Amino acid sequence: MGIDGYVLTGLLPQIAGDLHVPEAAAGQLMSVFALTSAIVGPVLGALTGRFERKATIAISLAVFVVGNLIVGLAPTYAWAMSGRVISAVGGALLSAVVAAYVIAITPPERRGWALSVVMGGFLAATALGVPVGLLLGEQDWRIPLFIVAGIGTVALLGILAFVPTLRLPALPLRETLRPLTRGPILTALLVPVGLMGASYLCFTYAALIIGPRTGLGLAMVGVLFGYGVFSFFGNMFAGREIDRNGPDRVITTIIIALIGFMLLGTAGLALPGVWGIVSILVWFFGTATFNGGSGVSLQSRLAMMAPDSVALVVALNTSGMMLGSAIGSAAGGAALAAGLPADMLIPLASVFLVMSLVVHLLLIRRGDKKPVL
């Protein structure tokens, strides 16, 4: 999933040329994945709450693999879009069920760290798999999709062989859905929307922002590798800090830091030569570090707010992130189509972050949570 989530961003020109669509339209292959995940994740999370967890993980991963095979074999843009929708259905449920599984088997005082280990696997795959995928994708953008399907199949076999079965206490559907009626939880979901909106507004079109300064090909591969490495370490550090200080303080630090790096990136656009390259890379790797820590922080907070409906609220968190990803990549595509230079996507992303900070601080001030971890 780490490879699948990021590798296409570096291959937009190849995808657009092969499928005979504009680059902005190629970027919408990420948008439709994110939007589908946002819609179906909570629904499937709620409806499968009574299912045995191992089987649910295996089925959702199998659907994800099939969707990627369809994209890899797609003869047209419509087929590629269909495959992205199918893979999003499997991926959305997979994310929610795996997180709920980990929370269920981990002592409360270690849940932040445990979630960061799982997320660390995602980000390590991004760091290692994306560069390899991009190198092979330079020859044919479809190859990384087949790599994803192959690794997913190996993972599926490993899950079937080694992951213990787990059946969680089944709540009535009405009780499972109760978090949807709680104002603080719905408010909290606006934060991942804003954070991912800012991230994907830039990241989807990173090749168009960074490429003219560093070059594409191997240079872009190295930059994306660095993004994955910095995200990994940011995630692991956030996991430890959550267990020490709680998720609210960690989320505050993350948002403020991201705003600072966006301002730095905006200033760096005006610098010539080497200094411009350094500034844009500091922006990219800085945002990677703090974006990497955001996922586990947001998951932990929602798990604290609704401990009896973890699968649902984690799915809602994923939906918020995916919805933000869809909004961000769609907004970036619309801005480019309207003639806005790619460089201006960075200050535009700052607007999402400021709104996220305001919502987050209002939520803390209200203090209407049930701390149980």
N, C-alpha and C positions, 0 to 999 in steps of 0.2 A: 504493500500500500504506500510505503514511503517513496518507492521509485515511481509508481503510477501517479502520485499526487504532484510530482514536480518535474519529471523528465520532459513532458510535453512542452513546458514553457520555453525550453531552449531550442525547440524544433519547429516553432511556428512557421518560419519561412518555408521549410521543406513540406510541412503538412499542407500549407496553403497552396503551394505549387502543385503538389500531387493531386489534391482534391479539387483544384481549380476554384478556390474561394479566396477572398481577401484575408490578410493576416488577422485583422480584427475578428473576422468570422471564425478563423481557426482557433482564436483565443476563447471563443464561446464553447468549445469542447470542454474546457475546464469549467465554464460557467454552468453548463447544463448538468455536469456531474455534481457540482456543489448544490445547485438548486434542488435537484432530485433527492440528494441526501438529506437536505434540510426538511423536505416535506415528508419523506417516508420513514426516516429514522425513528421519531417518536412513536409513530403509529405501530411500526413493527416491534419496537421495544416494549410497548404496552401489550400488544396482542400475543407476544411470545413469552410473557413473564412466567407462565405455567410450564413452559417447555424445559426439558433437561438442557443444561447449559452447554455441555460438550457437543451434543448433536446440533444445537443451534449455531455454535461457532463453525462447525464443519460445513453445514448447509450454506451459511452466509458466505463463507470463503469460496465454496464451489461456484456459487452464483457470480461472485466477483471475478473469478478466473474466466468463466465463460464469457462475461461481458468484455474482458480485455481481448480474448481471442476474436470476438466479433469486430472490435475496433481494428485489430491487427490485420484482419482479412478484408476490411471494408472496401468495396469497390467505389463507393460514392460517399459524399459528405453526409447524406441522410443515414446510411448504414453506420458510419462512424458515430453519429449522434445517438443512434439507437443502442449501440454497444456501450457508450458512456452511461446511458440511463440504466442499463442492466447492471453494469459494474457498480454503479452508485447505490443501487438497491442492496446488493450484497455487502458493499463496504460500509454503508450506514449502520446496518444491523450488527455487523462484525465489530465495529468500534465500540458500540454500546455494550454488547454482551461481554467482550473481553474485559472492559473496565469494571463491569459489575462482578465478573468472576474474580478478578484480582482483589477488589475491595472485600468480597465475601470471605476470602481465605487468608486475609492479612490482619494482624493485630491493629487496633485503631491508631496506636502511636507510631505506626510505620507505614500508614497508607499513602502519605505523600511521597515517600521514597519508593514504595512499590509501584505506584502509578508512574513515577518518573522513569523507573526501569523499563516498563512496557513502552512508554513513549520514547525512551531512549533507543529501543530497538527500531522504532519507526524512523527516528532521526538518523541513526547510524546507517540504516538502509538508504536513506536519502544521501548521506555523505558518500557512501561507497557505490551505491547502485546508479545514482544519477550520472556521475561522470562517465562510468562505463557505458551506460545507456546512450549518453550523448555522443560518445566516440563512435559507437556502432550506428547510432541514428544519423550521423553525418552521411553514411552510405545509404541508409534506408530508414526512415522514421518509424517504420512498422516493427523493426527488430526489437526495440525496447518493450513493446507490448507483448511480444512472444517471451521475452525474458521474464516479465512480470507473471505471465501465465505459468511459465515453467517453475519459477520459485514458489508461486502460490500452490502449485500442485505438490511440490516437495513438502511445503508447510502443512498442507492438508493431510498428507500421509503421516507426518510426524504427530499431528494433533490426534489423529485416529489411534496411533500406536501408543502415545505416551501421556496424553493429558487425561487426568482422572475425571470421571463423571461427577456432576454436581447438580443437585436439584434444590433450588432455593424455596423458602416458604411462599406458597402462592396466595396472593391477595386478591380479593374481588376486584374486578375491573374498575369499579367506581373508586375504590381506595387507591388503586394504582395511579389513576388519573387525577387524584386530588391535588397534586402540586400545580396542575394547570389552573387551579382556582386561587392560588396564592399570589398576591401582588408582588411581594419581594422576589419570588422566584422568577416571575415574568420580567420584572425590572432587571434582575441580574443577567438575564439572557441577552439584554441589549449590549452588554459589554463585549462578549465574544463576537457579536455582529460587527461592532465598530472596529475591534482590533483586527479581525480578519479582512474587513472591508479595506482598511488602510494597507494591510500587508499585500493582498492580492491585486489591489489597484496598481501597485508598483511591480510586484513579483511576476505577475503574468506577462508583463512586457519588459522584464529585466534585460532581455537581449537587446531591446531597442534603446534602453537607457545606458547600459554599461558597454554594449558592443562597440559603439562608435569611439569609445575612449580606450578600451583594452583590446579590441578585436574579438572576433568570434572564434569558432573552432576550439583549439586547445586552451586558449585563454579563458573562454567562457566556461569550459569544463572545469578549469582550476578554480574559477570564481564560485561556481555552484558547489564544488567540493568543499570549499571554505565555508560556504553558507551552511552546509549540512554539519560540518565539524563544530562551528560556533553554536548552532542550534542545539546540538547534542549536549555540549557542556552547559549551556544555559538551562536546559531542561533538568539535568542532573543536580545542578546547584539549586534550582527552584524547589526540587523535591525535598532536599534537606532543610531548606529555609521554611517550607510549609510546616514540617513537623516541629520546628523550633518556635516559629512566630505566628503561625496561622496564615491562611491564604489571603486574607484582606490586605495585610501589609505588603505581601509579595506582589499582589496585583497592582497596588498603588505604585510601587517602585518600578514595575515593568512599564506601566503606561507613561509615567513621567520620563523615563529613560528613552522610550520610543519617540516621544515628542522631541526630546533633545536631539536625537540622531536624525530625525527628519529635518530639523532646522539646520543641522550641520550639513546634511546632504544638499539642501537647497542652496546654502552658501557655497558649497563646493562646486556647484554647477558653473559659477561665475569665475572660478580660478582657472588659469591656463596651464597647459602642459602637465608636468608630473604632479604638481600640487592638486590639480583637478582630479587626476586619477586616484591619488591617495585619499582625497576627501570622499570621493564617491564609493571607494572600497571600504573606508571606515564606516560610512553610512550603511552600506549593505551588510557588512559583518556585524556591526553593532545591533542593527534591527534583527538580524538572525539570532543573536544571543538572547535577546529579550523576548522575541516571538517564540523561541524554543521553550522558554519557561512559562509561557502563558497558558498552554493547553492543560497541563497538570494542575496549575493553580486554579483555573476556572472549574475544572472537574471536581477538585477537592472542596471548593466552596459549595457547589451545588449538592454534593454528597452529604455535607454537613447540614444543609437546609432541609433535605428530604431523605433521611436514612432508610426509610421503608420503601422507597421507590427509586433506588439508585439507577437501575437500568433505564428507567424513563428519563430521569433528569440528566444522566450522562448523554442519552440520545438527544435530549433537548439542547444540551450544550454543544454537541456535535452539529446539530441542526443550526444553532446560532452561528457557529463558526463557518459552516458550509454556506448558509445564507449570506453571511458577510463576505465570504469568498466570491459568491456569485455576484453580489452587488458590486464588489470592488472590481472584479475583472470585467463585468459588463460596463461599469462606469468608465473604466480605463479605455475600453474599446470605443465607447460612445465619444469620449473626449478626443481620442485619436481621429475618429471618423469626422469629428467636427473641425479638425484642423489644429488642435492643441498639440504643441511639440511634446514628445515623449518625456523630456526633462521636467515638464511642468506637472507630471503625475506625482512627483514627490511632495511639493507643497500642497497639492490637492488632497493627498492622503492624510496630511496633518489635521485637516478638518474632521475626519472620522475619529482621530485619536483624541482631540479635544472634547468632542461630544461623549466619547467613552469615559473620559476622566470625570466629566461632570456627573454622568449617571452613576459611576462607581462611588464617588464621594457622597452623593445623595443617599445611596444605599447604605453606606457605612454610617452616615449620620442617623438614618432611621433605625439602624441596629435591630431590625426585625428578623432575626434568624434563630434557629434552634441548634446551638453548638453541641454536638454530641461526640465528636471525635476526641 
